[in-house]
Amino acid sequence: MAGVSPLLSLKNINVTFGGVRALKGVSFEVNPGEVHCLAGENGCGKSTLIKVITGVYRPQLGAQFTFDGKLIATMTPNLAQSLGIQVIWQDLALFGEMSVAENISFQLAVKGKYGLVDKRAIEEAARKALARLGVSLDLHLPLKELPIAQRQIVAIARALVGEARLVFMDEPTASLTQSEADYLIGIVRNLSDSGVAVVFVSHRLAEVLEISHRITVLRDGSMVGVYPVEGMTQSRVTELMTGRNFDSAVIAADHVDAPVVLSVRNLTRDGEFSNVSFDIRQGETLGITGLLGAGRTELALTLFGMRRPHSGEIIVEGQRVSFASNRDAIRAGIAYLSEDRLSLGLNQPQSIADNLVMASLDRILVGGLISSRRKAEVVSRWISELAVKIGKPHDPIRTLSGGNQQRVAIAKWLAIGPKILILDAPTVGVDVGARAGIFEIVRKLAAEGLSIVIISDEPPEVYFNADRVVHMADGCFKSVYDPRQISLTELESAVYA
């Protein structure tokens, strides 16, 4: 895109909150039709910069703001929208009870005769927006009935109805499987080809390098630099974002002499998985990977007592068990970290301390009442052991970064003293530095004798952090790999074949 005039150009952006400089002399520009990655760890200033661009925050004096060659004296949310600047936040901000068409076109407030909403015009606008993306959805279907990948498409289509020229996508693939993410990347390419500029914020560095033309890296509110994607590697981006090197190395080890903690024999749940059998030994980490519909989460929920198997056996430390609920599984020593941290793993309005102890209340009761002393001891212990960065224990959990929230979610289960810890997509929505920290915790726990199952749709996560890797597809265990005897490329080829 050499020689192209920028669609958006910012210079000397400074933002201060309560004496803390959130952005320090940042410059940023995007070209028409460009896919530009905004990269950095949580807290580096990415969201603050986006809110400056959309007029939510006002930078300090000296900032320069140009859009389509015209100087903008003061940006406001209304002005940003009129210029075609749209943001699709991670939570999407859609309405579950409304139809697909209504979600896409609600900003138009289309009215017909007598001031009534013109449903035909709403559906026509929605149909045209989806057509631009090359997608067809049932316009009358309530949004809540769509999977998350299709909700992302609805959010993008809504931006197009607003005549978008520049679209910011905040972690658009964080909750998607690899196949869903690939499909969304195809949609981003369609947008780019049609002349819409896209700023992509993602912690999945592989897709960043696949889709972007350039990368702007922020660290601690300052600009590290702007880099072309050509010749860039994930490890180099990681180093630029964090200022540190994270060496990836296979950690697989033998555990044949350790006692078996969990045995699964021919476990079947009709329509979800069938004849699944495996053992996991004390201190061993088993990785399970596969594509959408493989049955990984369904298997985990069954092991955790949330679903009943139709046949087969679950054996914990030599004793066959039958779970009527997750309470039975917890009593047997099985803990499960949900893939949906925001709505299932944690209670966002509640405090850090309350979230941490919610699974282990029976351990902090005295005479049927919660002991403040015991609660404080439990919270203090696990905050310290997992190095969770917090303000105060009574602060709402939502005040923490994604990585620190995930550490609290892990601590919640460690507080029950489990024998088996199942981690379902443990790094969803956390940045590369936080990911490394989470897997350091996993390795430490395994070294202390905890048996761990890691479920991930990203083969590198299980390849570098498990002793054995299972490829699951169509509800079955297809193959079991030793990372010491297979390359990552070979594993990815098997999973994506």
Buried (B, 14 or more C-beta within 10 A) or exposed (E): EEEEEBBBBBBBBBBEEEEEBBBBBBBBBBBBBBBBBBBBBBBBBBBBBBBBBBBBBEBEEEBEBBBBEEEBEEBEEEBBBEBBBBBBBBEBEBEEEBBBBBBBBBEBEBEEEEEEBBBEBBBBBBBBBBEBBEBEBEBEEBBEEBEBBBBBBBBBBBBBBBEBBBBBBBBBBBBBBBBBBBBBBEBBBBBBEEEBBBBBBBBBBEBBBBBBBBBBBBBBBBBBEEBEBEEBEBBBBBBBBBEEEBEBEBBBEEBEEBEBBBBBBEBBBEEBBBEBEBBBBBBBBBBBBBBBEBBBBBBBBBBBBBBEBEEBBBBBBEEEBEBEEBEBBBBBBBBBBBBBBBEEBBBBEBBBBBBBBEBBEEBBEEEEEEBEEBBBEBBEBBBEBBEBEBEEBEEBBEBBBBBBBBBBBBBBBBBBEBBBBBBBBBBBBBBBBBBBBBBEBBEEBBEEEBBBBBBBBBBBBBBBBBBBBBBBBEBBBBEEBEBEEBEBEEBBEBBEE
